[in-house]
Amino acid sequence: MKSFDKYAEKYDSWFLRNRNVLYSEAALVAYFLKKNEKILSIGCGSGLFEQILSNDYGIIIRDGVEPSSDMAAIAAERGLDVKICTAEDFRGEAESYDTVLYNGCPGYINDLDKALANSWHTLKTGGKVILIDVPKESSYGLLYNLAKALGKWDDILLEGVHPADPYPIELAAQACWRTTAEKTEALSRAGFVDFEYAQTLTRHPLYSDDMVEEPVPGYDKGDYVAICGYKK
């Protein structure tokens, strides 16, 4: 994750400039979480979302895993105990967490099956895993993949159809987004069941920062989608 090392502050500053997107996404992250759970945040980044969850929802996340040392340093300043490690290589203590959260990072994980196997190992029976990111089939997913192919946002093919302040191309270009179906299948292979879905950013990307959205059930219209599966 060298790009995130180099652009850690750029990541935070983009979200803070796009506050309605940030808080819409934070509301979705909170959707399946409960207070007093022991939660592990995989790909916790700078700890920005964990800080919002604590301040606005009373949901405390103490433990994180993050491969970018620059990101991890910012998260540690925000109070997280961060292991600098990839999701594929992190294998925590068996049955030690109620919830494992993957917020915004599944598209940056090469071997999602291995990461989810690790999550199964570290979850208590009855615990849950939550995958949240931009679906490949969504409006944002299509825009990001086109920008990635072009190597830039400033192109006639994207003129007038992307937000005024798009996600930094340096970060968007590193991701490999999966469809909602692909992520659900990966969860199934890892043994998770009883899937639930929620979504936000249901407006066209041109207008997604105009207002804060509350999450709604399903996955058929959101540009940010959460999938929750359970270890039975």
Protein Blocks (a to p, Z undefined) as FASTA:
>chain_A
ZZmmmmmmmmmmmmmmmmmlmmmmmmmmmmmpcehiacddehklnolmmmmmmmmnopac
fbdcdfblklmmmmmmnopacddddfklpccdehkbfbdcdehklmmpmblmlmmmmmmm
mpcehiacddddddfklmklmmmmmmmmnopabdfklgopacfbdcdfklmmmpccddfk
lmmmmmmmnopahiacddehkbcfklmmmpccdddedjklpcbdcdddddZZ
